[in-house]
Amino acid sequence: MSELSVNHLLGIKYLNKQDIQLIFETTDHFKEVINRSIKKVPSLRDITIANLFFENSTRTKLSFELAEKRLSADVINFSASQSSVKKGETLIDTVNNILSMKVDMVVIRHPNAGAGVFLSKHIKASIINAGDGTHEHPTQALLDTYSIRERLGEVKGKNVVIVGDILHSRVALSNIFALQLQGADVMVCGPKTLIPKYIEKLGVKVETNLRKALNWCDVANMLRVQNERMDISYFPSTREYTQQFGVNKALLESLDKEIVIMHPGPINRGVEITSDVADSNQAIILNQVENGVAIRMAVIYLLASKIKQ
Ligand code: CP
């Protein structure tokens, strides 16, 4: 198979195993490209991409922009906080105005779940979801699972625990779908209040004891507590959260094996992860960020190939 089964990347739940395999093979190629002295290819000289960010971002925004520039696409950037959205313009009007400037592809981050799906039904452009509310963050899950494959050889058969604020996380849902498609066994671990009731229906294990979860897993993906999405308290205090669900060097050294530590960022050092763990060789956090550029190049390249047909 040499093309994706989808015209948009709205979520991992819309992909199949072959799509992920194709994205990873294409990523392998682009990883080699971005490690050359000339890190750029002319592939998308005829494509214009708009990056629409209605929510804050560091990694995803910069990574998409760099990926687009490495592919020689024309790029325009839109930040809601500096736009006419502040004057009451709707999402559809905003995007249709941008598309009338002859844009082929839209990368969107939005606080509302389903924003990308909504756009894909109303506008004529290829859409990439760069994170929609608490729903999905597909390119994050692709770069996470690609990084596991790179560190451990394969994803199939690995035990992966996602730790922390599962309830408010789009990274968790996309990772669950991506890991399961690739044959990993998935567990979530955190305070009961931060684990959605439906989660077991997705075929994942649930654990509230971090030590047990770490003893079970090959990989622990540590999530940030997403205070910006909380209007009530879900645990007694940050100190108690850290005592029960934070990883530190002493805890990792007390396990009978060395596990891989991941984090999608941004990190709250000293809360879900201590600096000695985040900065250790056991952590692949910066490898994840590095792989993000090649993953996004692959996704953009493969979707653009479908526009050109
Ligand atoms: N991982 C991630 O989505 O980070 P940003 O919010 O900085 O883009």
Residues whose N, C-alpha, C, O or C-beta is under 5 A from the ligand:
A	BS01	CP	N56 S57 T58 R59 T60 K61 P264 G265 P266
